[in-house]
């Protein structure tokens, strides 16, 4: 009854608030297609880009201090997009993003990544529909706990329906499914990541949305979710969450969004305790003067840990950055982020683990031509943990380039 009353309170709060849809709308998708296309014939549009990143030296590709391995790396990729717009009512869009990650010494880390995405937008009067299919195959860190990049595969389906005026007030409801699988190799020799994190997710959401004249959107959203793990059913969980979001689209030099909400989780195992926590994510960019930009970020979340089946960690972090354009088409930026992961057991066991981390980066960017951007980036990552084997330390210097053609 306690959870039912709590959920009822969240629904009541949501019904008297306003909100913003999570997926892209028809007009925004149309503008992106028409502005980026380099080939346009009738209803068909094609755009593409060549990207090079992380070309340089990394002091420790595995990050963890007890597994130090330096290397020279490079990521080379393409971004391809083909779209068709039918009578300002229907958009069909296909995106393909292949990328090859190269390591000079550690050949077993070389991998071909690819991200395939299909979007279908339909609009008729006040009714808008969207279907999105994603199939990423990537090598990356699953979350901030991980020191090495792991291959993972996903299959995502999103169905969205909205009604109303996109530039004033509208309602939205959506359903999303996601399947996540990881490579079979054991992490740090002890952990099977797919057993711990291979899962299926189901999400259902409903929102009310209000857009102001100052290019600002305010939102309230309620969601129900269920997560089912393929190898560890004791980790299965379900729950609900309510959140408020405010998004800025350039008014008074402000871009980005702020989200804050409250989530309750009911583990399906009788051995694990239910819990409720605030969550949120924010990313704002403010143009302070003609040549200055400020950047603010924050994160609040609770996630399952790979360290033990019953462990979760509450992660909180905040970051600030500054960008200065000291010459036409040339800018330098600095960003620093501090955070921590506080671990606890859902089974009520005593846990003494706290990770504190810091991340900073310096970036030099040169917009050489209209369609060419290049630069250098220097990253520093440090993390101290009171658990063995999980201190992190890495420095990296890399070159990046993006050319749209």
C-alpha positions as CSV (number, residue, x, y, z in Angstrom):
1,X,0.0,0.0,0.0
2,X,2.9,2.3,0.8
3,X,4.2,2.0,-2.7
4,X,0.8,2.4,-4.3
5,X,0.2,5.6,-2.3
6,X,3.6,6.9,-3.3
7,X,3.0,6.2,-7.0
8,X,-0.4,7.8,-6.8
9,X,1.2,10.9,-5.4
10,X,3.7,11.0,-8.3
11,X,0.8,10.6,-10.9
12,X,-1.1,13.4,-9.2
13,X,2.0,15.7,-9.4
14,X,2.4,14.8,-13.0
15,X,-1.2,15.6,-13.9
16,X,-0.8,19.2,-12.6
17,X,2.5,19.8,-14.4
18,X,3.8,20.3,-17.9
19,X,6.4,18.3,-19.9
20,X,8.5,17.7,-23.0
21,X,8.8,14.6,-25.3
22,X,12.0,12.5,-25.2
23,X,12.3,11.8,-28.9
24,X,12.9,14.1,-31.8
25,X,9.9,15.9,-33.5
26,X,9.0,16.1,-37.1
27,X,10.1,19.7,-37.8
28,X,13.5,19.3,-36.0
29,X,14.2,16.1,-38.0
30,X,13.3,17.9,-41.2
31,X,15.5,20.9,-40.5
32,X,18.5,18.6,-39.7
33,X,18.0,16.7,-43.0
34,X,17.7,19.8,-45.2
35,X,20.6,21.7,-43.6
36,X,23.1,18.9,-43.6
37,X,22.4,17.3,-47.0
38,X,25.1,17.7,-49.7
39,X,23.0,15.8,-52.3
40,X,19.4,16.8,-52.9
41,X,17.1,15.5,-55.6
42,X,13.4,15.9,-55.3
43,X,12.3,14.2,-52.0
44,X,15.7,12.5,-51.4
45,X,18.6,13.9,-49.3
46,X,22.0,12.5,-48.6
47,X,24.7,13.7,-46.2
48,X,28.0,12.2,-44.9
49,X,31.1,13.0,-42.8
50,X,34.5,11.5,-42.4
51,X,35.8,11.4,-38.8
52,X,39.2,10.7,-37.2
53,X,39.6,10.8,-33.4
54,X,41.8,9.5,-30.5
55,X,44.8,9.6,-32.8
56,X,47.7,9.7,-30.3
57,X,49.3,8.2,-27.2
58,X,47.5,6.7,-24.2
59,X,49.4,5.9,-21.0
60,X,47.0,3.2,-20.0
61,X,44.3,1.8,-22.3
62,X,43.0,-0.4,-19.5
63,X,42.9,2.5,-17.0
64,X,43.3,0.4,-13.9
65,X,46.7,0.9,-12.2
66,X,47.3,-2.9,-11.7
67,X,46.9,-3.5,-15.4
68,X,49.0,-0.8,-17.0
69,X,49.4,-1.0,-20.8
70,X,50.2,2.0,-22.9
71,X,49.6,2.2,-26.6
72,X,49.1,4.4,-29.7
73,X,45.5,4.5,-30.9
74,X,43.2,5.8,-33.7
75,X,39.5,5.7,-34.4
76,X,38.5,6.2,-38.0
77,X,34.9,6.4,-39.1
78,X,32.1,7.5,-41.5
79,X,28.7,9.1,-40.8
80,X,26.2,8.3,-43.6
81,X,22.6,9.5,-43.7
82,X,19.9,9.0,-46.4
83,X,16.5,10.5,-46.1
84,X,13.2,11.0,-47.9
85,X,10.6,13.6,-47.2
86,X,7.1,13.0,-48.6
87,X,4.8,16.0,-48.9
88,X,5.7,17.4,-45.5
89,X,3.9,14.5,-43.9
90,X,6.3,11.5,-43.8
91,X,10.0,11.3,-43.2
92,X,12.0,8.1,-43.7
93,X,15.7,8.3,-42.5
94,X,18.5,5.7,-42.4
95,X,21.8,6.4,-40.6
96,X,24.9,4.2,-40.7
97,X,28.0,5.0,-38.6
98,X,30.9,2.5,-39.1
99,X,34.1,3.1,-37.2
100,X,37.3,1.1,-36.8
101,X,39.3,1.4,-33.6
102,X,43.1,0.7,-34.1
103,X,45.7,-0.2,-31.5
104,X,49.4,-0.5,-32.6
105,X,50.5,-3.0,-29.9
106,X,47.3,-4.5,-28.5
107,X,46.0,-6.2,-31.5
108,X,43.2,-8.0,-29.6
109,X,41.7,-4.6,-28.9
110,X,41.2,-3.7,-32.5
111,X,37.6,-3.8,-33.4
112,X,35.1,-2.7,-36.0
113,X,32.1,-0.7,-34.6
114,X,28.9,0.1,-36.3
115,X,25.7,1.9,-35.5
116,X,22.6,1.4,-37.7
117,X,19.5,3.6,-37.1
118,X,16.1,3.8,-38.8
119,X,13.7,6.7,-38.1
120,X,10.2,7.1,-39.4
121,X,8.2,10.3,-38.7
122,X,4.6,10.9,-39.6
123,X,2.6,14.0,-39.0
124,X,-1.1,14.6,-39.8
125,X,-2.6,17.8,-38.3
126,X,-2.2,17.6,-34.5
127,X,-1.1,13.9,-34.5
128,X,2.5,12.9,-34.7
129,X,4.0,9.4,-34.8
130,X,7.5,8.1,-34.7
131,X,9.2,4.7,-34.9
132,X,12.9,4.3,-34.2
133,X,15.1,1.3,-34.6
134,X,18.7,1.2,-33.3
135,X,21.2,-1.5,-33.6
136,X,24.6,-0.3,-32.2
137,X,27.6,-2.7,-32.1
138,X,30.2,-0.8,-30.2
139,X,33.3,-1.1,-28.0
140,X,33.1,1.2,-25.1
141,X,33.0,1.4,-21.3
142,X,29.5,0.2,-20.1
143,X,29.6,2.7,-17.3
144,X,32.1,4.7,-15.1
145,X,33.0,1.5,-13.2
146,X,34.8,0.0,-16.1
147,X,38.4,0.7,-16.9
148,X,38.5,-1.1,-20.3
149,X,36.3,-0.9,-23.4
150,X,34.1,-3.9,-24.0
151,X,32.1,-4.9,-27.1
152,X,28.4,-4.8,-26.7
153,X,25.4,-5.2,-28.9
154,X,22.0,-3.6,-28.6
155,X,18.6,-3.8,-30.3
156,X,16.3,-0.9,-29.5
157,X,12.7,-0.2,-30.6
158,X,10.8,3.0,-29.8
159,X,7.2,3.8,-30.6
160,X,6.0,7.4,-29.9
161,X,2.6,9.1,-30.3
162,X,1.9,12.8,-29.6
163,X,-1.1,15.0,-29.9
164,X,-1.2,18.8,-29.9
165,X,0.8,21.8,-31.1
166,X,4.5,21.2,-31.1
167,X,5.3,24.9,-30.6
168,X,2.8,25.4,-27.7
169,X,1.3,22.5,-25.8
170,X,1.1,18.7,-26.6
171,X,0.7,15.3,-25.0
172,X,3.0,12.3,-25.6
173,X,3.1,8.6,-24.8
174,X,5.7,6.1,-25.8
175,X,6.9,2.5,-25.4
176,X,10.5,1.3,-25.8
177,X,12.2,-2.0,-25.7
178,X,16.0,-2.6,-25.5
179,X,18.1,-5.8,-25.6
180,X,21.7,-5.6,-24.4
181,X,24.4,-8.2,-24.8
182,X,28.2,-8.1,-24.0
183,X,31.2,-10.0,-25.3
184,X,31.7,-13.4,-23.7
185,X,35.3,-12.7,-22.4
186,X,35.8,-12.3,-18.7
187,X,36.6,-8.9,-17.4
188,X,39.7,-8.6,-15.2
189,X,39.8,-12.4,-15.3
190,X,37.0,-12.8,-12.7
191,X,33.8,-11.2,-14.0
192,X,31.5,-12.4,-16.8
193,X,30.0,-9.0,-17.9
194,X,27.3,-10.6,-20.0
195,X,26.1,-12.7,-17.1
196,X,26.0,-9.6,-14.9
197,X,24.6,-7.1,-17.4
198,X,23.0,-9.0,-20.3
199,X,19.4,-7.9,-20.1
200,X,16.1,-6.9,-21.7
201,X,14.4,-3.6,-20.8
202,X,10.8,-2.4,-21.3
203,X,9.9,1.3,-20.8
204,X,6.5,3.0,-20.9
205,X,6.1,6.7,-20.6
206,X,3.5,9.5,-20.6
207,X,4.1,13.3,-20.6
208,X,2.5,16.7,-20.9
209,X,4.5,19.3,-22.7
210,X,4.6,23.1,-22.7
211,X,6.7,25.3,-25.0
212,X,7.2,29.0,-24.2
213,X,7.7,31.9,-26.5
214,X,11.3,32.2,-25.3
215,X,12.4,28.9,-26.9
216,X,12.1,27.2,-23.6
217,X,10.4,23.9,-22.9
218,X,9.1,22.7,-19.5
219,X,8.1,19.1,-18.9
220,X,6.8,16.5,-16.4
221,X,7.0,12.9,-17.3
222,X,6.1,9.6,-15.5
223,X,7.5,6.2,-16.6
224,X,7.1,2.6,-15.7
225,X,10.0,0.1,-16.4
226,X,10.9,-3.5,-16.1
227,X,14.4,-4.9,-16.5
228,X,15.0,-8.7,-17.0
229,X,18.5,-10.2,-16.8
230,X,19.2,-13.2,-19.0
231,X,21.6,-15.1,-16.7
232,X,20.8,-13.6,-13.2
233,X,17.0,-13.5,-12.7
234,X,17.6,-12.5,-9.1
235,X,18.6,-9.1,-10.5
236,X,15.3,-8.6,-12.3
237,X,13.5,-5.4,-11.2
238,X,10.6,-3.1,-12.0
239,X,9.6,0.3,-10.9
240,X,8.5,3.8,-11.7
241,X,9.8,7.3,-11.8
242,X,8.6,10.9,-12.2
243,X,10.8,13.7,-13.5
244,X,10.7,17.4,-14.4
245,X,12.8,18.7,-17.3
246,X,13.5,22.2,-18.6
247,X,15.2,22.6,-22.0
248,X,16.7,25.7,-23.5
249,X,17.2,26.2,-27.3
250,X,19.3,29.3,-27.7
251,X,17.3,32.0,-25.8
252,X,19.7,34.5,-24.2
253,X,22.6,32.4,-25.2
254,X,21.5,29.3,-23.2
255,X,21.4,25.8,-24.6
256,X,20.9,22.4,-23.1
257,X,18.6,20.8,-20.5
258,X,18.1,20.1,-16.8
259,X,16.3,17.1,-15.5
260,X,15.5,16.0,-11.9
261,X,13.2,13.3,-10.7
262,X,12.5,10.5,-8.2
263,X,12.6,6.8,-8.8
264,X,11.5,3.8,-6.8
265,X,12.7,0.3,-7.6
266,X,11.2,-3.1,-6.6
267,X,13.6,-6.0,-7.0
268,X,11.8,-9.2,-8.0
269,X,14.0,-11.3,-5.7
270,X,12.6,-11.5,-2.1
271,X,16.3,-11.4,-0.9
272,X,16.8,-7.9,-2.2
273,X,15.4,-4.7,-0.6
274,X,13.4,-2.2,-2.5
275,X,14.8,1.3,-2.7
276,X,13.9,4.8,-3.9
277,X,16.4,7.6,-4.8
278,X,16.5,10.9,-6.7
279,X,18.0,10.9,-10.1
280,X,18.8,13.5,-12.7
281,X,21.1,14.7,-15.4
282,X,22.0,18.2,-16.6
283,X,24.0,19.7,-19.4
284,X,24.0,23.5,-20.0
285,X,26.0,25.7,-22.2
286,X,25.9,29.5,-21.7
287,X,27.5,32.1,-24.0
288,X,28.7,34.7,-21.5
289,X,30.2,37.1,-24.0
290,X,31.1,37.2,-27.7
291,X,34.1,34.8,-27.2
292,X,33.3,33.0,-24.0
293,X,31.1,30.0,-23.3
294,X,30.5,28.3,-20.0
295,X,29.5,24.6,-19.6
296,X,27.8,23.0,-16.6
297,X,27.0,19.3,-16.0
298,X,25.6,17.1,-13.2
299,X,24.6,13.5,-12.8
300,X,22.6,11.6,-10.1
301,X,21.9,7.9,-10.7
302,X,21.8,4.4,-9.1
303,X,23.1,1.4,-11.0
304,X,23.9,-2.2,-10.6
305,X,27.6,-3.0,-10.0
306,X,29.7,-5.7,-11.7
307,X,31.6,-6.3,-8.4
308,X,28.8,-8.5,-6.9
309,X,25.3,-9.6,-7.7
310,X,23.6,-7.8,-4.8
311,X,25.6,-4.5,-5.2
312,X,24.4,-1.2,-6.5
313,X,26.1,2.2,-6.4
314,X,24.8,5.7,-6.1
315,X,26.7,7.9,-8.5
316,X,26.9,11.7,-8.2
317,X,29.1,14.0,-10.2
318,X,29.3,17.7,-11.2
319,X,31.4,19.4,-13.9
320,X,32.2,22.9,-15.1
321,X,34.0,24.1,-18.2
322,X,35.0,27.2,-20.1
323,X,35.6,27.8,-23.8
324,X,37.5,30.8,-25.2
325,X,37.6,31.7,-28.9
326,X,40.9,33.6,-29.0
327,X,41.0,34.0,-32.8
328,X,38.5,33.5,-35.7
329,X,37.8,29.8,-36.1
330,X,40.2,28.8,-33.3
331,X,39.1,28.0,-29.7
332,X,40.5,26.4,-26.6
333,X,38.4,24.8,-23.8
334,X,38.9,23.3,-20.4
335,X,36.4,21.0,-18.6
336,X,36.7,19.3,-15.2
337,X,34.4,16.9,-13.5
338,X,34.4,15.5,-9.9
339,X,32.3,12.5,-8.8
340,X,31.9,9.5,-6.6
341,X,30.3,6.1,-6.5
342,X,28.9,5.0,-3.1
343,X,28.3,1.2,-2.9
344,X,25.6,-0.6,-0.9
345,X,24.1,-4.1,-0.8
346,X,20.4,-4.8,-1.6
347,X,20.7,-7.9,0.5
348,X,21.5,-5.8,3.6
349,X,25.1,-6.9,3.9
350,X,27.8,-4.5,5.1
351,X,29.7,-2.8,2.3
352,X,32.7,-0.6,2.7
353,X,33.5,0.8,-0.8
354,X,33.7,4.3,-2.0
355,X,35.2,5.4,-5.3
356,X,36.1,9.1,-5.9
357,X,37.1,10.2,-9.4
358,X,38.1,13.2,-11.3
359,X,38.2,13.8,-15.1
360,X,39.6,16.8,-16.9
361,X,40.2,17.6,-20.5
362,X,41.8,20.4,-22.6
363,X,40.8,20.8,-26.2
364,X,42.1,22.9,-29.0
365,X,39.7,23.2,-32.0
366,X,40.4,24.7,-35.4
367,X,37.5,25.2,-37.9
368,X,39.9,25.2,-40.9
369,X,37.2,25.4,-43.5
370,X,33.4,25.5,-43.7
371,X,33.2,21.7,-43.6
372,X,36.5,20.8,-41.9
373,X,37.1,20.8,-38.1
374,X,40.3,19.5,-36.5
375,X,42.1,19.7,-33.2
376,X,43.9,18.2,-30.2
377,X,42.5,16.9,-26.9
378,X,44.4,16.0,-23.7
379,X,42.6,13.9,-21.1
380,X,43.4,13.1,-17.5
381,X,41.5,10.5,-15.5
382,X,42.1,9.7,-11.8
383,X,40.1,7.5,-9.4
384,X,40.8,6.4,-5.8
385,X,38.9,3.4,-4.4
386,X,39.1,1.8,-1.0
387,X,38.6,-1.6,-2.7
388,X,41.6,-3.5,-4.2
389,X,42.4,-3.3,-7.9
390,X,40.1,-0.4,-8.7
391,X,42.3,2.7,-8.6
392,X,42.4,4.3,-12.0
393,X,45.0,6.5,-13.7
394,X,45.3,7.5,-17.3
395,X,46.7,10.3,-19.5
396,X,46.0,10.6,-23.2
397,X,46.8,13.0,-26.0
398,X,45.0,12.7,-29.3
399,X,44.2,14.3,-32.6
400,X,40.7,14.5,-34.0
401,X,39.2,15.6,-37.3
402,X,35.7,15.9,-38.9
403,X,35.1,16.6,-42.5
404,X,31.6,16.8,-44.0
405,X,31.3,16.0,-47.7
